[in-house]
Amino acid sequence: MIDILPIRTQTTTASRLSQVNLSQLEFGKVFADHMFVVDFVNGEWQEPQIVPYGDMAVSPANSALHYGQAIFEGMKAYHQADGGVALFRPLDNWARLNASAERMCMPTIPEELFMQGLRELIKLDAAWVPTEPGSALYIRPFMFGTDGLLGVRPSDTYRFMIITCPVGLYFSKPLRVRFEQKYVRSAEGGAGYAKNAGNYGAAMYPTKVAQNEGYNQLIWTDASQHQYVEESGTMNAIFVMDGKVVTPALSTSILDGITRRSVLELARDMGMTVEERKVGSREVMDALAAGKLQEAFGVGTAATIAPIATIGYEGHDYDLPATDSNAFSKRVAAALDAIRTGEGADVHNWMVRV
């Protein structure tokens, strides 16, 4: 089925919005009143619906729990300067979700099903979009296998859902990170470019080890040599070296971040040289020692821009130079904020009104 008009909607009789302080939010712990749900059965997407947010029943033999067929996206809706609400690059998230689905042997989502479900859900819960600077409504589309069967094969049935939560700033201060040179997040030929749940579960132990050592996150390196930068925690990594914006080139082990794409496009708009290539850990540290590493930061939907203050390498910590208001990371963060809130020109047509 493709024609999804109308979406059957059951509105809550007990909104929780009045109990929430939207100016003081802990990331990912408070959820809006409704969620979008549609099941895939007999080779077709069934009737979609919007229902009150709540728990759901799954079989103890649920195939996603046992064999990891689960994928997700992360995106945001923003309060606009004129009082409206707009989504940031939603079609990019839809395309990436489908790329993840194909890699995990799952059905793809038709564009109209994804976009109309998203729009209707955000319209219904528009009052949950916070207005504080740096805040947004975080949107989590996800899909998982629903067969109740123990057998190592793709599920025949699936559920696609969208839930939302109001969020503030993800990181409150610049990060302490270190190069990870033992464990890996993903390997070439694996599923690192897909947003499947297993990538994140496997990263938790080495991240916890680093956090116990006083770091906020890791800079992941390649699986074969542990020499080349992959990602920074759950974000893409970007460096400003010798006045150039440098970032690892995309591969099957690196997620094609939508914030990454946006930052690189804005860098080119600003007239900066952008290099997408292999970036060695030794190159980064040599540039820092020579005074040529001006900035390092992570980029992603949750944090947007997360400046790095300290890098750990081979047992020693190295502080990066302090940045001022003219730093690229601060200028690009301000440019993104202006576009997302409707206060700046959206020359790339990234925003979609709901």
BELMOVEN-V552816 format. One record per pair of residues at least 4 apart in sequence whose ideal C-beta (glycine too) atoms are under 7 Angstrom apart, sorted by the first residue. I is the first residue (numbers start at 0). J is the second residue. Records with the same first field share a line. If there is no record, write none. Layout:
I->J, J
This chain:
0->43, 44
1->109, 111
3->47, 111, 112, 115
6->47, 48, 49, 115, 116, 119
7->46, 48
8->48, 49
9->49, 50, 51
11->32, 33, 51
14->32
15->19, 32
16->32, 126, 127
19->29
21->129, 131, 165
22->131
24->29, 129, 165, 166, 167
26->166, 169, 301
27->164, 166
29->164, 165
30->52, 162, 163, 164
31->52, 124, 127, 163, 164
32->51, 52, 124
33->49, 50, 51, 52, 120, 123, 124
34->50, 52, 160, 161, 162
35->47, 49, 116, 120, 160, 161
36->48, 50, 158, 160
37->44, 45, 47, 112, 116, 159
38->45, 156, 158
39->44, 106, 156, 157
40->45, 156
44->112
47->112, 116
49->119, 120, 123
52->162
57->61, 145
58->147
60->147, 148, 149
61->145, 147
62->66, 68, 144, 146, 148, 154
63->67, 68, 69, 143, 144
65->149
66->151
67->195, 196, 197
68->103, 105, 143, 144, 153, 154
69->141, 143, 195, 196
70->96, 99, 100, 103, 105, 141, 142, 193, 194, 195
71->139, 140, 141, 194, 196
72->92, 95, 96, 140, 194
73->137, 139, 300, 301
74->86, 87, 89, 92, 138, 300
75->87, 135, 136, 137, 138, 300
76->84, 85, 86, 121, 128, 135, 136, 138, 353
77->85, 87, 135, 339, 340
78->84, 128, 129, 130, 340
79->83, 84, 85, 340, 341
80->340, 341, 342
81->341
83->352
84->121, 125, 128, 353
85->341, 350, 351, 352, 353
86->351, 353
87->339, 349, 350
88->92, 257, 349
89->93, 114, 117, 351
90->94
91->95, 257
92->96, 257
93->97, 108, 110, 113, 114
94->98
95->99, 194, 255
96->100, 108, 140
97->101, 107, 108
98->102, 193
99->103, 193, 194, 195
100->105, 106, 107, 142
101->107
102->190, 193
103->193, 195
104->153
105->142, 157
106->157
108->112, 113, 159
109->113
110->114
111->115
112->116
113->117
114->118
115->119
116->120, 161
117->121, 161
118->122, 353
119->123
120->124, 161, 163
121->125, 353
122->353
124->163
127->136, 163, 165
128->136
129->134, 135, 165
131->167
133->167, 168
134->165, 166, 167
135->166
136->163, 165
137->163, 164, 166
138->161, 163
139->161, 162
140->161
141->160
142->157, 158, 159
143->157, 158
144->154, 157
145->154, 156, 157, 158
146->154, 155, 156
169->301, 302
170->174, 302, 305
173->306, 307, 308
174->215, 216, 305, 306, 307, 308
175->213, 214, 215, 308, 309
176->214, 215, 216, 217, 218, 231, 307, 310, 311
177->209, 214, 217, 218, 310, 311, 312
178->218, 220, 280, 311, 312
179->205, 217, 218, 219, 220
180->220, 225
182->205
183->219, 222
184->191, 198, 202, 219, 229, 230
185->189, 190, 191, 198, 252
186->222, 252
187->222, 250, 251, 252
188->251
189->251, 252
190->195, 198
191->198, 251, 252, 253, 254
192->251, 252, 253, 254, 255
194->254
196->200
197->201
198->202
202->206
203->207
204->208
205->209, 217
206->210, 216, 217, 232
207->211
208->212
209->214, 217
210->214
214->311
216->231, 232
217->232
218->228, 231, 236
219->229, 230
220->225, 226, 227, 228, 229, 280
221->225, 226, 227, 229
226->279, 280, 281
227->247, 277, 278, 279
228->236, 247, 278, 280, 283
229->247, 252, 253
230->234, 235, 236, 253, 254
231->236, 297
232->297
233->299
234->297, 298, 299, 302, 305
235->246, 254, 256, 259, 297, 298, 299
236->246, 247, 297
237->244, 246, 262, 296, 298
238->245, 278, 283, 292, 294, 295
239->244, 293, 294, 327
240->245, 286, 291, 292
241->291
243->272, 274
244->263, 266, 271, 272, 273, 327
245->274, 278
246->259, 275
247->253, 277, 278
248->275, 276, 277
249->253, 255
256->260, 298, 299
257->261, 300
258->262, 298, 299, 300, 303
259->263, 298
260->264
261->265, 335, 349
262->266, 298, 331
263->267, 273
264->268, 347
265->269, 331, 334
266->271, 273, 331
267->271, 273
271->327
278->282, 283
279->283
280->284, 312
281->285
282->286
283->287, 292
284->288, 312, 317
285->289
286->291, 292
287->292, 317, 319
292->319
293->320
294->322, 326, 327, 328
295->307, 310, 319
296->304, 305, 306, 307, 328
297->302, 305, 307
298->303, 304
303->332, 335
304->328, 331, 332
306->322, 328
307->319
308->318, 319
309->316, 317, 318, 319
310->317, 319
311->316
312->317
322->326, 328, 329
324->329
325->330
326->330
327->331
328->332
329->333
330->334
331->335
332->336
333->337
334->338, 343
335->339
336->340
337->342, 343
338->343, 345, 349, 350
345->349, 350
